[in-house]
Amino acid sequence: MASRLEESVHHYTYNLPDERIARYPLEERDSAKMLVWKAASETIENRHVRDLDAILDRDSLIILNNSKVIPARLHFRKVSGSPVELFLLEPLATTHQQALESRERSRWFCLFGAKRLREGSLIECNSEFGIVQALILERRDQGAVVELSWPPGLSLAELLERIGNTPLPPYLNRPDEQNDKERYQTVFARNEGSVAAPTAALHLSSGVLNRLENKGIRRSELTLHVGLGTFQPMKSDHISDHSMHEEIIEISRTCLEDIAAFLTHKAETPDAGHRFVCVGTTSLRSIESLFWLALSLYNSGATVWPETARVEQWCWRNSVDDVISPLNAIQYLLNLRSSDGSIPDSMRFRSSLMISPGYDFRYCDTLMTNFHQPQSTLLVLVSAFCGDEARRKIYEHALKNDYRFLSYGDSSLLFR
């Protein structure tokens, strides 16, 4: 369990000069620098992302988040003519895919900048395809439930591609540009729904992925649609008081089988150097969530995949002894059936899992990740992963050696 000092949000801060924030990507994705931390030797190496295949051993497993960023920023106007920016966050009562395939209307939870917009307010956007409207149905905290409607002929995905803007994080402090449509996506992005990129994977080029495959390093994909909570600094004084954002995760049967095969092989050859690599904190949180999901369902005696399943923020703090192993947890999930008795192709659930010091990692032993904002949940996760003292050394080294920070910045590869 973390000490009270480690629980302080102010413990996870450092001085990040504005000029160290990378506002644009490098011309070549894999030319980004990569700081390699090895816990066993407590050493740091300065490498590049293009070296990844030379660093990892054969038969390692890499987990990638294949979520695709949608053009989620939309510009409307009130009846008075005043501008209003809508930021789409999550569709209601449907999946992202179904919502983006819809035609004529769709309901979303959104953020917007106009505080005086009330329920029943209607705002509009004039486009080349006709008038797009947004009706405010319900105010919720900082956002609202909004019903979008538009002229027939286009799916919502096609409409957003034409009138939406790439949702760059606010700390880049610039409007999106044409190049961001490509570079704020991974080369393997395919499942639309994120409003922020899984940025660690932005560095991976087709060449790097091909070399990893040729070396015999297995690649498996999952989908976590990244929300705005990824970039929001913690506002409470202590980590325990922070309310972690909830995100939707979808794991295919193939991914679960890949994990089970890797864990089995690693148990049979424990000294071979195989690594379980998560590219990005979203991939790591998704994979670690699998254990807690399985444990919860196992304890409840479930034999059928539930229609609604979720992993709570602090589920791990209430756990005393694991009643199933990490491998058995994956095998248990693989044995669950759909309500009709069929074998599900994928499993969809929600997770607000927050990882902080004291967490016992069940799967991931190697993390590829960018350099994160001070006082962010991502920085807390890095401290949990490699230790607080190591995290400080890593960030001090990065600052002293001209690493670029945040979404378009350089990378790190952390070996536990």
C-alpha beads as a LAMMPS data file, in Angstrom:
LAMMPS data file: protein, C-alpha beads

416 atoms
415 bonds

1 atom types
1 bond types

-500.0 500.0 xlo xhi
-500.0 500.0 ylo yhi
-500.0 500.0 zlo zhi

Masses

1 110.0

Atoms # bond

1 1 1 0.000 0.000 0.000
2 1 1 1.256 3.462 -0.873
3 1 1 2.417 5.776 1.898
4 1 1 0.564 9.027 2.614
5 1 1 3.414 10.909 0.897
6 1 1 2.991 8.831 -2.233
7 1 1 -0.744 9.475 -1.992
8 1 1 -0.150 13.235 -2.322
9 1 1 -0.861 14.501 -5.825
10 1 1 1.894 17.093 -5.338
11 1 1 4.393 14.256 -4.996
12 1 1 3.979 13.618 -8.730
13 1 1 5.231 16.845 -10.169
14 1 1 8.321 18.175 -11.896
15 1 1 9.298 21.301 -13.769
16 1 1 8.363 20.920 -17.442
17 1 1 9.625 23.911 -19.445
18 1 1 7.195 24.967 -22.143
19 1 1 9.831 24.629 -24.841
20 1 1 10.206 20.915 -24.072
21 1 1 6.620 20.173 -25.132
22 1 1 6.671 18.766 -28.668
23 1 1 4.047 20.684 -30.612
24 1 1 4.609 18.832 -33.878
25 1 1 5.602 15.257 -34.715
26 1 1 8.972 14.408 -36.194
27 1 1 9.087 13.832 -39.944
28 1 1 9.744 10.096 -39.489
29 1 1 7.715 8.308 -36.816
30 1 1 10.422 5.875 -35.709
31 1 1 13.143 8.545 -35.524
32 1 1 11.869 9.535 -32.081
33 1 1 14.344 9.029 -29.259
34 1 1 13.618 6.209 -26.832
35 1 1 14.937 6.136 -23.277
36 1 1 15.470 2.520 -22.212
37 1 1 15.288 1.849 -18.458
38 1 1 16.310 -1.577 -17.149
39 1 1 15.379 -2.146 -13.533
40 1 1 17.627 -5.184 -13.112
41 1 1 20.771 -3.142 -13.729
42 1 1 19.268 0.271 -12.916
43 1 1 20.682 1.597 -16.177
44 1 1 19.477 4.060 -18.784
45 1 1 20.302 3.894 -22.493
46 1 1 19.571 6.478 -25.156
47 1 1 18.149 4.699 -28.188
48 1 1 15.589 5.321 -30.940
49 1 1 12.209 3.727 -31.597
50 1 1 13.602 2.209 -34.790
51 1 1 15.837 0.048 -32.527
52 1 1 12.884 -1.676 -30.878
53 1 1 13.293 -5.018 -32.649
54 1 1 16.994 -5.124 -31.674
55 1 1 16.140 -4.530 -27.995
56 1 1 13.323 -7.040 -27.509
57 1 1 13.895 -10.792 -27.441
58 1 1 12.254 -13.266 -29.787
59 1 1 8.908 -14.694 -28.604
60 1 1 8.031 -11.528 -26.690
61 1 1 4.421 -10.343 -26.931
62 1 1 3.473 -6.766 -27.842
63 1 1 -0.005 -5.425 -27.064
64 1 1 -1.294 -2.494 -29.150
65 1 1 -4.394 -0.327 -28.867
66 1 1 -5.932 -0.119 -32.352
67 1 1 -8.475 2.600 -31.532
68 1 1 -8.803 5.334 -34.146
69 1 1 -9.226 9.012 -33.297
70 1 1 -12.396 10.640 -34.623
71 1 1 -12.625 14.337 -35.625
72 1 1 -14.485 15.071 -32.413
73 1 1 -14.304 18.892 -32.326
74 1 1 -17.315 20.515 -34.000
75 1 1 -18.021 24.225 -34.426
76 1 1 -21.599 25.454 -34.085
77 1 1 -23.361 28.759 -33.539
78 1 1 -26.178 29.843 -31.241
79 1 1 -29.267 31.536 -32.614
80 1 1 -27.592 34.803 -31.600
81 1 1 -24.619 33.973 -33.813
82 1 1 -22.169 33.341 -30.970
83 1 1 -19.768 30.440 -31.630
84 1 1 -20.008 27.206 -29.643
85 1 1 -17.533 24.336 -29.796
86 1 1 -18.895 20.834 -29.186
87 1 1 -16.535 18.048 -28.191
88 1 1 -17.988 14.571 -28.731
89 1 1 -16.999 12.180 -25.949
90 1 1 -19.156 9.043 -26.025
91 1 1 -22.319 7.852 -27.784
92 1 1 -25.330 6.953 -25.663
93 1 1 -27.105 3.574 -25.623
94 1 1 -25.018 2.233 -28.501
95 1 1 -21.467 1.304 -29.472
96 1 1 -19.101 3.733 -31.169
97 1 1 -19.317 1.749 -34.386
98 1 1 -23.110 1.779 -34.425
99 1 1 -23.235 5.488 -33.622
100 1 1 -20.748 6.378 -36.355
101 1 1 -22.668 4.295 -38.881
102 1 1 -25.935 6.052 -38.031
103 1 1 -27.589 8.401 -40.509
104 1 1 -29.617 11.565 -39.842
105 1 1 -29.354 11.558 -36.000
106 1 1 -27.253 10.325 -33.067
107 1 1 -27.080 11.035 -29.320
108 1 1 -23.763 11.738 -27.580
109 1 1 -22.412 12.963 -24.311
110 1 1 -20.449 16.116 -25.170
111 1 1 -18.464 18.906 -23.642
112 1 1 -19.060 22.464 -24.779
113 1 1 -17.777 25.887 -23.876
114 1 1 -21.072 27.772 -23.577
115 1 1 -22.164 27.777 -19.919
116 1 1 -25.518 29.453 -20.624
117 1 1 -26.789 26.808 -23.005
118 1 1 -29.808 25.235 -21.354
119 1 1 -31.792 22.095 -21.952
120 1 1 -33.849 22.572 -25.096
121 1 1 -31.322 24.930 -26.709
122 1 1 -30.633 24.350 -30.386
123 1 1 -27.344 25.217 -32.053
124 1 1 -26.488 24.884 -35.734
125 1 1 -23.605 24.425 -38.138
126 1 1 -23.865 25.422 -41.788
127 1 1 -22.012 22.911 -43.937
128 1 1 -21.770 22.163 -47.646
129 1 1 -24.190 19.285 -47.012
130 1 1 -26.824 21.441 -45.336
131 1 1 -27.561 22.456 -41.775
132 1 1 -26.262 20.251 -38.956
133 1 1 -28.134 20.733 -35.675
134 1 1 -27.380 19.880 -32.065
135 1 1 -30.227 19.830 -29.530
136 1 1 -29.252 20.024 -25.849
137 1 1 -31.313 17.301 -24.155
138 1 1 -29.795 17.181 -20.676
139 1 1 -27.079 19.040 -18.786
140 1 1 -24.618 16.830 -16.872
141 1 1 -21.766 18.269 -14.798
142 1 1 -19.405 19.919 -17.297
143 1 1 -21.163 18.539 -20.346
144 1 1 -24.511 17.588 -21.810
145 1 1 -26.438 14.922 -23.664
146 1 1 -26.813 16.198 -27.218
147 1 1 -28.814 14.898 -30.159
148 1 1 -27.074 15.543 -33.462
149 1 1 -29.116 15.643 -36.664
150 1 1 -28.032 16.260 -40.249
151 1 1 -29.344 15.980 -43.820
152 1 1 -29.636 12.405 -45.167
153 1 1 -26.949 10.929 -47.381
154 1 1 -23.993 10.678 -45.013
155 1 1 -23.129 8.494 -42.066
156 1 1 -22.013 10.311 -38.930
157 1 1 -18.446 9.116 -39.554
158 1 1 -18.506 10.639 -43.047
159 1 1 -20.023 13.853 -41.701
160 1 1 -17.369 14.196 -38.979
161 1 1 -14.619 13.610 -41.528
162 1 1 -15.888 16.639 -43.439
163 1 1 -16.842 19.113 -40.702
164 1 1 -14.920 17.909 -37.623
165 1 1 -11.465 18.833 -36.386
166 1 1 -8.715 16.601 -35.003
167 1 1 -8.997 16.790 -31.186
168 1 1 -5.428 17.721 -30.308
169 1 1 -4.755 17.897 -26.548
170 1 1 -4.998 21.424 -25.104
171 1 1 -1.348 21.538 -24.014
172 1 1 -0.228 21.663 -27.663
173 1 1 -1.747 25.138 -27.668
174 1 1 -2.354 25.288 -31.416
175 1 1 -5.167 24.560 -33.874
176 1 1 -5.118 21.278 -35.742
177 1 1 -3.547 21.215 -39.191
178 1 1 -3.909 18.947 -42.210
179 1 1 -0.877 16.865 -41.217
180 1 1 -2.488 16.016 -37.857
181 1 1 -5.170 13.938 -39.590
182 1 1 -2.488 11.385 -40.389
183 1 1 0.091 11.898 -37.664
184 1 1 -2.334 11.941 -34.722
185 1 1 -3.250 8.369 -35.698
186 1 1 -1.254 5.177 -35.360
187 1 1 -0.408 3.344 -38.589
188 1 1 -2.608 0.420 -37.467
189 1 1 -5.621 2.431 -36.188
190 1 1 -8.895 0.915 -37.377
191 1 1 -11.660 0.984 -34.733
192 1 1 -13.056 4.522 -34.592
193 1 1 -13.995 6.055 -31.259
194 1 1 -11.087 7.759 -29.463
195 1 1 -11.019 11.485 -28.791
196 1 1 -7.309 11.296 -27.964
197 1 1 -4.602 9.177 -29.541
198 1 1 -2.849 6.253 -27.829
199 1 1 0.275 8.340 -28.209
200 1 1 3.019 5.824 -27.368
201 1 1 2.143 3.940 -30.546
202 1 1 2.354 7.038 -32.744
203 1 1 6.080 6.268 -33.038
204 1 1 5.604 2.813 -34.533
205 1 1 6.151 2.761 -38.298
206 1 1 5.233 -0.051 -40.670
207 1 1 8.951 -0.797 -40.923
208 1 1 9.328 -1.262 -37.168
209 1 1 6.244 -3.491 -37.005
210 1 1 7.514 -5.615 -39.904
211 1 1 10.925 -6.074 -38.281
212 1 1 9.305 -7.112 -35.001
213 1 1 7.209 -9.699 -36.829
214 1 1 10.198 -11.002 -38.791
215 1 1 12.108 -11.499 -35.543
216 1 1 9.326 -13.663 -34.122
217 1 1 7.815 -11.097 -31.768
218 1 1 4.071 -11.642 -31.542
219 1 1 1.760 -8.661 -31.929
220 1 1 -1.801 -8.613 -30.586
221 1 1 -4.385 -5.835 -30.584
222 1 1 -7.187 -4.623 -28.354
223 1 1 -9.428 -1.577 -28.446
224 1 1 -9.738 1.054 -25.761
225 1 1 -11.397 4.268 -26.895
226 1 1 -9.336 6.976 -25.207
227 1 1 -11.293 9.736 -23.466
228 1 1 -10.387 13.230 -22.311
229 1 1 -9.686 11.974 -18.795
230 1 1 -6.296 10.796 -20.036
231 1 1 -5.081 14.406 -20.170
232 1 1 -6.861 15.890 -17.180
233 1 1 -4.527 16.600 -14.235
234 1 1 -5.631 15.392 -10.830
235 1 1 -7.395 18.216 -8.977
236 1 1 -7.699 16.653 -5.530
237 1 1 -4.917 16.760 -2.940
238 1 1 -4.620 13.000 -2.654
239 1 1 -4.712 10.230 -5.235
240 1 1 -7.400 8.328 -3.325
241 1 1 -9.756 11.281 -3.758
242 1 1 -9.329 11.411 -7.521
243 1 1 -12.232 10.060 -9.563
244 1 1 -10.762 8.063 -12.430
245 1 1 -12.463 8.339 -15.822
246 1 1 -14.183 5.224 -17.136
247 1 1 -13.397 3.897 -20.594
248 1 1 -14.770 1.174 -22.858
249 1 1 -12.471 -1.761 -23.624
250 1 1 -12.997 -4.474 -26.215
251 1 1 -10.820 -7.588 -26.188
252 1 1 -11.037 -10.111 -28.997
253 1 1 -10.907 -13.837 -28.391
254 1 1 -7.743 -13.895 -30.494
255 1 1 -6.038 -11.443 -28.125
256 1 1 -7.001 -13.537 -25.093
257 1 1 -5.646 -16.647 -26.812
258 1 1 -2.394 -14.828 -27.623
259 1 1 -1.975 -13.858 -23.968
260 1 1 -2.705 -17.389 -22.751
261 1 1 -0.216 -18.882 -25.237
262 1 1 2.469 -16.376 -24.226
263 1 1 2.013 -16.963 -20.484
264 1 1 2.122 -20.710 -20.985
265 1 1 5.294 -20.500 -23.075
266 1 1 6.940 -18.121 -20.612
267 1 1 6.177 -20.485 -17.716
268 1 1 7.824 -23.323 -19.642
269 1 1 10.924 -21.225 -20.480
270 1 1 11.255 -18.773 -17.562
271 1 1 14.834 -17.729 -18.343
272 1 1 14.431 -17.088 -22.067
273 1 1 13.915 -13.327 -21.759
274 1 1 10.424 -13.184 -23.257
275 1 1 8.763 -9.891 -22.398
276 1 1 5.101 -8.939 -22.080
277 1 1 5.166 -5.472 -23.675
278 1 1 2.302 -3.010 -23.485
279 1 1 2.586 -0.108 -25.910
280 1 1 0.994 2.770 -24.060
281 1 1 -0.745 3.174 -20.736
282 1 1 -4.124 2.441 -22.360
283 1 1 -2.924 -1.003 -23.419
284 1 1 -1.464 -1.623 -19.963
285 1 1 -4.642 -0.604 -18.111
286 1 1 -6.725 -2.743 -20.477
287 1 1 -4.596 -5.836 -19.950
288 1 1 -4.366 -5.436 -16.187
289 1 1 -8.138 -4.857 -16.071
290 1 1 -8.622 -8.351 -17.485
291 1 1 -7.382 -9.919 -14.271
292 1 1 -9.745 -7.940 -12.049
293 1 1 -12.639 -8.543 -14.401
294 1 1 -11.994 -12.293 -14.335
295 1 1 -11.556 -12.320 -10.553
296 1 1 -14.859 -10.511 -10.027
297 1 1 -16.769 -12.807 -12.379
298 1 1 -15.073 -15.897 -10.939
299 1 1 -16.011 -14.915 -7.375
300 1 1 -19.620 -14.410 -8.494
301 1 1 -19.705 -17.862 -10.094
302 1 1 -20.457 -16.507 -13.563
303 1 1 -20.446 -18.947 -16.477
304 1 1 -22.003 -16.551 -18.992
305 1 1 -20.536 -13.272 -20.210
306 1 1 -22.648 -10.514 -18.589
307 1 1 -24.353 -7.830 -20.661
308 1 1 -22.718 -5.168 -18.490
309 1 1 -19.327 -5.675 -16.875
310 1 1 -16.988 -3.180 -15.290
311 1 1 -13.751 -2.931 -13.345
312 1 1 -13.842 -0.469 -10.459
313 1 1 -11.139 2.117 -9.792
314 1 1 -9.734 0.692 -6.550
315 1 1 -10.737 -2.983 -6.881
316 1 1 -7.131 -4.048 -6.283
317 1 1 -6.865 -2.273 -2.948
318 1 1 -9.591 -4.521 -1.530
319 1 1 -7.910 -7.722 -2.685
320 1 1 -6.061 -9.782 -0.075
321 1 1 -5.158 -13.029 -1.841
322 1 1 -5.713 -13.941 -5.472
323 1 1 -7.835 -17.056 -5.833
324 1 1 -6.831 -17.513 -9.475
325 1 1 -3.511 -17.024 -11.257
326 1 1 -3.066 -14.541 -14.121
327 1 1 -3.053 -17.408 -16.642
328 1 1 -6.119 -19.031 -15.107
329 1 1 -7.886 -15.671 -15.226
330 1 1 -7.413 -15.512 -19.006
331 1 1 -8.448 -19.136 -19.431
332 1 1 -11.546 -18.484 -17.317
333 1 1 -12.570 -15.584 -19.595
334 1 1 -12.025 -17.799 -22.638
335 1 1 -14.431 -20.370 -21.164
336 1 1 -17.299 -17.911 -20.680
337 1 1 -20.213 -18.272 -23.078
338 1 1 -22.722 -15.813 -24.478
339 1 1 -26.299 -15.955 -23.144
340 1 1 -27.305 -18.117 -26.118
341 1 1 -24.541 -20.624 -25.399
342 1 1 -22.273 -19.532 -28.247
343 1 1 -18.611 -18.586 -27.919
344 1 1 -18.230 -14.774 -28.081
345 1 1 -15.777 -13.369 -30.623
346 1 1 -14.935 -10.478 -28.320
347 1 1 -15.669 -9.163 -24.857
348 1 1 -16.686 -5.599 -24.124
349 1 1 -16.526 -4.003 -20.676
350 1 1 -15.844 -0.738 -18.875
351 1 1 -12.897 0.006 -16.652
352 1 1 -11.922 2.865 -14.384
353 1 1 -8.920 0.968 -12.994
354 1 1 -6.392 3.371 -11.500
355 1 1 -2.872 2.100 -11.009
356 1 1 -0.783 3.751 -8.303
357 1 1 2.195 2.726 -6.137
358 1 1 1.466 -0.504 -4.303
359 1 1 -0.175 -2.112 -7.326
360 1 1 1.000 -5.656 -8.131
361 1 1 1.247 -6.019 -11.918
362 1 1 -0.184 -9.318 -13.121
363 1 1 0.817 -9.289 -16.789
364 1 1 2.861 -6.400 -18.139
365 1 1 6.606 -6.401 -17.418
366 1 1 7.674 -3.920 -20.121
367 1 1 6.008 -0.598 -20.908
368 1 1 6.570 1.637 -23.910
369 1 1 5.240 5.090 -23.128
370 1 1 5.793 8.804 -23.746
371 1 1 6.747 11.383 -21.115
372 1 1 3.677 12.577 -19.251
373 1 1 2.313 15.736 -17.676
374 1 1 3.089 16.614 -14.054
375 1 1 0.376 15.575 -11.576
376 1 1 -1.281 13.267 -14.093
377 1 1 -2.620 9.767 -13.465
378 1 1 -0.208 8.594 -16.163
379 1 1 2.807 9.805 -14.195
380 1 1 1.420 8.014 -11.134
381 1 1 1.141 4.826 -13.212
382 1 1 4.797 5.122 -14.284
383 1 1 5.820 5.463 -10.627
384 1 1 3.846 2.334 -9.805
385 1 1 5.443 0.479 -12.698
386 1 1 9.126 1.193 -12.179
387 1 1 9.279 2.706 -8.681
388 1 1 9.157 6.314 -7.577
389 1 1 12.918 6.822 -7.372
390 1 1 13.402 5.285 -10.817
391 1 1 10.673 7.496 -12.242
392 1 1 12.470 10.571 -10.937
393 1 1 15.786 9.428 -12.460
394 1 1 14.116 8.684 -15.798
395 1 1 12.474 12.100 -16.039
396 1 1 15.587 13.945 -14.851
397 1 1 17.602 12.125 -17.510
398 1 1 15.033 12.944 -20.187
399 1 1 15.022 16.636 -19.259
400 1 1 18.826 16.824 -19.226
401 1 1 19.205 15.004 -22.534
402 1 1 16.810 16.997 -24.713
403 1 1 13.963 14.510 -24.913
404 1 1 10.720 15.914 -26.267
405 1 1 7.666 15.600 -24.000
406 1 1 3.940 14.723 -24.188
407 1 1 1.826 13.465 -27.105
408 1 1 4.112 14.253 -30.041
409 1 1 7.244 13.841 -27.929
410 1 1 9.823 11.093 -27.565
411 1 1 9.388 7.657 -26.038
412 1 1 10.608 5.435 -23.234
413 1 1 10.857 1.661 -22.875
414 1 1 10.665 0.612 -19.233
415 1 1 11.736 -2.871 -18.131
416 1 1 10.461 -3.889 -14.692

Bonds

1 1 1 2
2 1 2 3
3 1 3 4
4 1 4 5
5 1 5 6
6 1 6 7
7 1 7 8
8 1 8 9
9 1 9 10
10 1 10 11
11 1 11 12
12 1 12 13
13 1 13 14
14 1 14 15
15 1 15 16
16 1 16 17
17 1 17 18
18 1 18 19
19 1 19 20
20 1 20 21
21 1 21 22
22 1 22 23
23 1 23 24
24 1 24 25
25 1 25 26
26 1 26 27
27 1 27 28
28 1 28 29
29 1 29 30
30 1 30 31
31 1 31 32
32 1 32 33
33 1 33 34
34 1 34 35
35 1 35 36
36 1 36 37
37 1 37 38
38 1 38 39
39 1 39 40
40 1 40 41
41 1 41 42
42 1 42 43
43 1 43 44
44 1 44 45
45 1 45 46
46 1 46 47
47 1 47 48
48 1 48 49
49 1 49 50
50 1 50 51
51 1 51 52
52 1 52 53
53 1 53 54
54 1 54 55
55 1 55 56
56 1 56 57
57 1 57 58
58 1 58 59
59 1 59 60
60 1 60 61
61 1 61 62
62 1 62 63
63 1 63 64
64 1 64 65
65 1 65 66
66 1 66 67
67 1 67 68
68 1 68 69
69 1 69 70
70 1 70 71
71 1 71 72
72 1 72 73
73 1 73 74
74 1 74 75
75 1 75 76
76 1 76 77
77 1 77 78
78 1 78 79
79 1 79 80
80 1 80 81
81 1 81 82
82 1 82 83
83 1 83 84
84 1 84 85
85 1 85 86
86 1 86 87
87 1 87 88
88 1 88 89
89 1 89 90
90 1 90 91
91 1 91 92
92 1 92 93
93 1 93 94
94 1 94 95
95 1 95 96
96 1 96 97
97 1 97 98
98 1 98 99
99 1 99 100
100 1 100 101
101 1 101 102
102 1 102 103
103 1 103 104
104 1 104 105
105 1 105 106
106 1 106 107
107 1 107 108
108 1 108 109
109 1 109 110
110 1 110 111
111 1 111 112
112 1 112 113
113 1 113 114
114 1 114 115
115 1 115 116
116 1 116 117
117 1 117 118
118 1 118 119
119 1 119 120
120 1 120 121
121 1 121 122
122 1 122 123
123 1 123 124
124 1 124 125
125 1 125 126
126 1 126 127
127 1 127 128
128 1 128 129
129 1 129 130
130 1 130 131
131 1 131 132
132 1 132 133
133 1 133 134
134 1 134 135
135 1 135 136
136 1 136 137
137 1 137 138
138 1 138 139
139 1 139 140
140 1 140 141
141 1 141 142
142 1 142 143
143 1 143 144
144 1 144 145
145 1 145 146
146 1 146 147
147 1 147 148
148 1 148 149
149 1 149 150
150 1 150 151
151 1 151 152
152 1 152 153
153 1 153 154
154 1 154 155
155 1 155 156
156 1 156 157
157 1 157 158
158 1 158 159
159 1 159 160
160 1 160 161
161 1 161 162
162 1 162 163
163 1 163 164
164 1 164 165
165 1 165 166
166 1 166 167
167 1 167 168
168 1 168 169
169 1 169 170
170 1 170 171
171 1 171 172
172 1 172 173
173 1 173 174
174 1 174 175
175 1 175 176
176 1 176 177
177 1 177 178
178 1 178 179
179 1 179 180
180 1 180 181
181 1 181 182
182 1 182 183
183 1 183 184
184 1 184 185
185 1 185 186
186 1 186 187
187 1 187 188
188 1 188 189
189 1 189 190
190 1 190 191
191 1 191 192
192 1 192 193
193 1 193 194
194 1 194 195
195 1 195 196
196 1 196 197
197 1 197 198
198 1 198 199
199 1 199 200
200 1 200 201
201 1 201 202
202 1 202 203
203 1 203 204
204 1 204 205
205 1 205 206
206 1 206 207
207 1 207 208
208 1 208 209
209 1 209 210
210 1 210 211
211 1 211 212
212 1 212 213
213 1 213 214
214 1 214 215
215 1 215 216
216 1 216 217
217 1 217 218
218 1 218 219
219 1 219 220
220 1 220 221
221 1 221 222
222 1 222 223
223 1 223 224
224 1 224 225
225 1 225 226
226 1 226 227
227 1 227 228
228 1 228 229
229 1 229 230
230 1 230 231
231 1 231 232
232 1 232 233
233 1 233 234
234 1 234 235
235 1 235 236
236 1 236 237
237 1 237 238
238 1 238 239
239 1 239 240
240 1 240 241
241 1 241 242
242 1 242 243
243 1 243 244
244 1 244 245
245 1 245 246
246 1 246 247
247 1 247 248
248 1 248 249
249 1 249 250
250 1 250 251
251 1 251 252
252 1 252 253
253 1 253 254
254 1 254 255
255 1 255 256
256 1 256 257
257 1 257 258
258 1 258 259
259 1 259 260
260 1 260 261
261 1 261 262
262 1 262 263
263 1 263 264
264 1 264 265
265 1 265 266
266 1 266 267
267 1 267 268
268 1 268 269
269 1 269 270
270 1 270 271
271 1 271 272
272 1 272 273
273 1 273 274
274 1 274 275
275 1 275 276
276 1 276 277
277 1 277 278
278 1 278 279
279 1 279 280
280 1 280 281
281 1 281 282
282 1 282 283
283 1 283 284
284 1 284 285
285 1 285 286
286 1 286 287
287 1 287 288
288 1 288 289
289 1 289 290
290 1 290 291
291 1 291 292
292 1 292 293
293 1 293 294
294 1 294 295
295 1 295 296
296 1 296 297
297 1 297 298
298 1 298 299
299 1 299 300
300 1 300 301
301 1 301 302
302 1 302 303
303 1 303 304
304 1 304 305
305 1 305 306
306 1 306 307
307 1 307 308
308 1 308 309
309 1 309 310
310 1 310 311
311 1 311 312
312 1 312 313
313 1 313 314
314 1 314 315
315 1 315 316
316 1 316 317
317 1 317 318
318 1 318 319
319 1 319 320
320 1 320 321
321 1 321 322
322 1 322 323
323 1 323 324
324 1 324 325
325 1 325 326
326 1 326 327
327 1 327 328
328 1 328 329
329 1 329 330
330 1 330 331
331 1 331 332
332 1 332 333
333 1 333 334
334 1 334 335
335 1 335 336
336 1 336 337
337 1 337 338
338 1 338 339
339 1 339 340
340 1 340 341
341 1 341 342
342 1 342 343
343 1 343 344
344 1 344 345
345 1 345 346
346 1 346 347
347 1 347 348
348 1 348 349
349 1 349 350
350 1 350 351
351 1 351 352
352 1 352 353
353 1 353 354
354 1 354 355
355 1 355 356
356 1 356 357
357 1 357 358
358 1 358 359
359 1 359 360
360 1 360 361
361 1 361 362
362 1 362 363
363 1 363 364
364 1 364 365
365 1 365 366
366 1 366 367
367 1 367 368
368 1 368 369
369 1 369 370
370 1 370 371
371 1 371 372
372 1 372 373
373 1 373 374
374 1 374 375
375 1 375 376
376 1 376 377
377 1 377 378
378 1 378 379
379 1 379 380
380 1 380 381
381 1 381 382
382 1 382 383
383 1 383 384
384 1 384 385
385 1 385 386
386 1 386 387
387 1 387 388
388 1 388 389
389 1 389 390
390 1 390 391
391 1 391 392
392 1 392 393
393 1 393 394
394 1 394 395
395 1 395 396
396 1 396 397
397 1 397 398
398 1 398 399
399 1 399 400
400 1 400 401
401 1 401 402
402 1 402 403
403 1 403 404
404 1 404 405
405 1 405 406
406 1 406 407
407 1 407 408
408 1 408 409
409 1 409 410
410 1 410 411
411 1 411 412
412 1 412 413
413 1 413 414
414 1 414 415
415 1 415 416
